[in-house]
Amino acid sequence: MGYVCQSLRALVACILVAIFAVPPSLVAQSHVVSPADLQKEMVASTQARQHNLETVRQFLSSPRAENALKSAHMDPEQVQTAVSTLSDQELARLASRADTAHADFAAGRLEDRDLLIIVVAIAALVLLIVAVR
């Protein structure tokens, strides 16, 4: 009977060693998201950020926008620099607003005064977000 108990203990010990010695990563090889999908998503995210950054920069670098910033005693270079430090979500919202303002101005729905107010508001928002961080 003693020999059977010792054998049973040795068998249980071997099974436990085998279970805990094999890393779980070898057992579960299927990933929820493939590395290729992750790569595609990263590229798409980077391209979207670049597009949004370019949209906001073009909007703020127009002659009217620069004049509006200077009349509000804001440094256009400082605002341009601060834009690049915004998060992806903040940048996407500003790019959307800049596109809307540009389209409204081109369609004649906004006057110069309205555009100046929008530019100064966007610049103030950018500087405020950067200052809070």
DRENKEKOL-328058 format. One line per field, with one value per residue (C-alpha): residue in one letter; y, z, x; residue number from 1. Coordinates in nm, 4 decimals. Layout:
<sites>
resn: [A | ...] .
c2: [Y | ...] .
c3: [Z | ...] .
c1: [X | ...] .
resi: [NUM | ...] .
</sites>
This chain:
<sites>
resn: [M | G | Y | V | C | Q | S | L | R | A | L | V | A | C | I | L | V | A | I | F | A | V | P | P | S | L | V | A | Q | S | H | V | V | S | P | A | D | L | Q | K | E | M | V | A | S | T | Q | A | R | Q | H | N | L | E | T | V | R | Q | F | L | S | S | P | R | A | E | N | A | L | K | S | A | H | M | D | P | E | Q | V | Q | T | A | V | S | T | L | S | D | Q | E | L | A | R | L | A | S | R | A | D | T | A | H | A | D | F | A | A | G | R | L | E | D | R | D | L | L | I | I | V | V | A | I | A | A | L | V | L | L | I | V | A | V | R] .
c2: [0.0000 | 0.2380 | 0.1731 | 0.2652 | 0.5931 | 0.6874 | 0.6056 | 0.8044 | 1.1042 | 1.0847 | 1.0660 | 1.3679 | 1.5599 | 1.4835 | 1.5924 | 1.9193 | 1.9914 | 1.9264 | 2.1533 | 2.4441 | 2.4023 | 2.4553 | 2.8270 | 2.9203 | 3.1090 | 2.7798 | 2.6282 | 2.9214 | 3.0198 | 3.1771 | 3.5540 | 3.7568 | 4.0180 | 3.9253 | 4.1230 | 4.2201 | 4.3722 | 4.5632 | 4.6943 | 4.8068 | 4.9834 | 5.1626 | 5.2809 | 5.4026 | 5.5845 | 5.7521 | 5.8589 | 6.0014 | 6.1982 | 6.3358 | 6.4387 | 6.6107 | 6.7824 | 6.9102 | 7.0322 | 7.2344 | 7.3700 | 7.4826 | 7.6507 | 7.8342 | 7.9291 | 8.1106 | 8.4840 | 8.5699 | 8.3312 | 8.4659 | 8.8225 | 8.7210 | 8.5609 | 8.8627 | 9.0997 | 8.8859 | 8.9136 | 8.5412 | 8.4059 | 8.2016 | 7.9936 | 7.9049 | 7.7970 | 7.5882 | 7.4196 | 7.3550 | 7.1876 | 6.8996 | 6.8183 | 6.7592 | 6.4109 | 6.2292 | 6.2957 | 6.6665 | 6.7018 | 6.5241 | 6.7576 | 7.0675 | 6.9434 | 6.8864 | 7.2377 | 7.3865 | 7.2058 | 7.3265 | 7.6853 | 7.6815 | 7.5380 | 7.7868 | 8.0777 | 7.9598 | 7.9212 | 8.2741 | 8.1669 | 8.3324 | 8.6792 | 8.7802 | 8.8790 | 8.5354 | 8.3599 | 8.5717 | 8.4784 | 8.1091 | 8.1254 | 8.3010 | 8.0563 | 7.7545 | 7.9010 | 7.9814 | 7.6294 | 7.4792 | 7.6895 | 7.6156 | 7.2392 | 7.2497 | 7.4681 | 7.2358 | 6.9398] .
c3: [0.0000 | 0.0781 | -0.2648 | -0.4359 | -0.2387 | -0.3253 | -0.6913 | -0.6899 | -0.5309 | -0.7874 | -1.0714 | -0.9404 | -0.8951 | -1.2548 | -1.3876 | -1.1922 | -1.3088 | -1.6682 | -1.6373 | -1.4817 | -1.6799 | -2.0195 | -2.0767 | -2.1525 | -2.4625 | -2.6245 | -2.5530 | -2.6816 | -3.0177 | -3.1630 | -3.1128 | -3.1051 | -3.3338 | -3.5806 | -3.5981 | -3.9574 | -3.8446 | -3.5703 | -3.8239 | -4.0592 | -3.7752 | -3.6671 | -4.0236 | -4.0609 | -3.7269 | -3.8208 | -4.1595 | -4.0008 | -3.7497 | -4.0255 | -4.2305 | -3.9312 | -3.8395 | -4.1942 | -4.2047 | -3.8846 | -3.9823 | -4.3246 | -4.1642 | -3.9097 | -4.1621 | -4.4008 | -4.4243 | -4.2667 | -3.9764 | -3.9146 | -3.9158 | -3.6733 | -3.4395 | -3.4516 | -3.3838 | -3.0786 | -2.9662 | -3.0188 | -3.1735 | -3.4844 | -3.4475 | -3.0889 | -3.1924 | -3.4807 | -3.2424 | -2.9854 | -3.2449 | -3.2839 | -2.9125 | -2.9145 | -2.8709 | -3.1690 | -3.0501 | -2.9869 | -3.3219 | -3.5028 | -3.3458 | -3.4380 | -3.7925 | -3.8293 | -3.7050 | -3.9290 | -4.2328 | -4.1461 | -4.0963 | -4.4204 | -4.6153 | -4.4611 | -4.5415 | -4.8997 | -4.9445 | -4.8156 | -4.4963 | -4.2847 | -4.3001 | -4.2242 | -3.8705 | -3.8051 | -3.9415 | -3.7230 | -3.4151 | -3.5050 | -3.5644 | -3.2352 | -3.0517 | -3.2010 | -3.1211 | -2.7651 | -2.7254 | -2.8512 | -2.6168 | -2.3254 | -2.3829 | -2.4017 | -2.0914 | -1.8868 | -1.9584] .
c1: [0.0000 | 0.2899 | 0.4365 | 0.1069 | 0.0784 | 0.4349 | 0.3745 | 0.0531 | 0.2292 | 0.5092 | 0.2546 | 0.0597 | 0.3861 | 0.4908 | 0.1524 | 0.1659 | 0.5206 | 0.4157 | 0.1115 | 0.2991 | 0.6224 | 0.4547 | 0.3969 | 0.0358 | 0.1501 | 0.2468 | -0.0907 | -0.2986 | -0.1543 | -0.4674 | -0.4821 | -0.7997 | -0.6442 | -0.3761 | -0.0498 | -0.1339 | -0.4638 | -0.2844 | -0.0343 | -0.3121 | -0.4919 | -0.1739 | -0.1082 | -0.4679 | -0.4503 | -0.1227 | -0.2575 | -0.5737 | -0.3672 | -0.1433 | -0.4482 | -0.6104 | -0.2848 | -0.2429 | -0.6044 | -0.5704 | -0.2293 | -0.3542 | -0.6529 | -0.4383 | -0.1700 | -0.4033 | -0.3351 | -0.6716 | -0.6109 | -0.2617 | -0.3951 | -0.6698 | -0.4177 | -0.1896 | -0.4803 | -0.5662 | -0.2005 | -0.1338 | 0.1817 | 0.0887 | 0.4051 | 0.3209 | -0.0287 | 0.1115 | 0.3544 | 0.0834 | -0.1398 | 0.1054 | 0.0846 | -0.2921 | -0.4336 | -0.5841 | -0.9397 | -0.8799 | -0.7080 | -0.9926 | -1.2499 | -1.0501 | -0.9947 | -1.3682 | -1.4433 | -1.1766 | -1.3212 | -1.6704 | -1.5555 | -1.3577 | -1.6522 | -1.8962 | -1.6654 | -1.6137 | -1.9909 | -2.0500 | -2.2273 | -1.9577 | -1.8160 | -1.4592 | -1.5575 | -1.7106 | -1.4045 | -1.1774 | -1.3779 | -1.3585 | -0.9831 | -0.9188 | -1.1468 | -0.9678 | -0.6261 | -0.7320 | -0.8682 | -0.5426 | -0.3311 | -0.5630 | -0.5471 | -0.1686 | -0.1431 | -0.3656 | -0.1404] .
resi: [1 | 2 | 3 | 4 | 5 | 6 | 7 | 8 | 9 | 10 | 11 | 12 | 13 | 14 | 15 | 16 | 17 | 18 | 19 | 20 | 21 | 22 | 23 | 24 | 25 | 26 | 27 | 28 | 29 | 30 | 31 | 32 | 33 | 34 | 35 | 36 | 37 | 38 | 39 | 40 | 41 | 42 | 43 | 44 | 45 | 46 | 47 | 48 | 49 | 50 | 51 | 52 | 53 | 54 | 55 | 56 | 57 | 58 | 59 | 60 | 61 | 62 | 63 | 64 | 65 | 66 | 67 | 68 | 69 | 70 | 71 | 72 | 73 | 74 | 75 | 76 | 77 | 78 | 79 | 80 | 81 | 82 | 83 | 84 | 85 | 86 | 87 | 88 | 89 | 90 | 91 | 92 | 93 | 94 | 95 | 96 | 97 | 98 | 99 | 100 | 101 | 102 | 103 | 104 | 105 | 106 | 107 | 108 | 109 | 110 | 111 | 112 | 113 | 114 | 115 | 116 | 117 | 118 | 119 | 120 | 121 | 122 | 123 | 124 | 125 | 126 | 127 | 128 | 129 | 130 | 131 | 132 | 133] .
</sites>
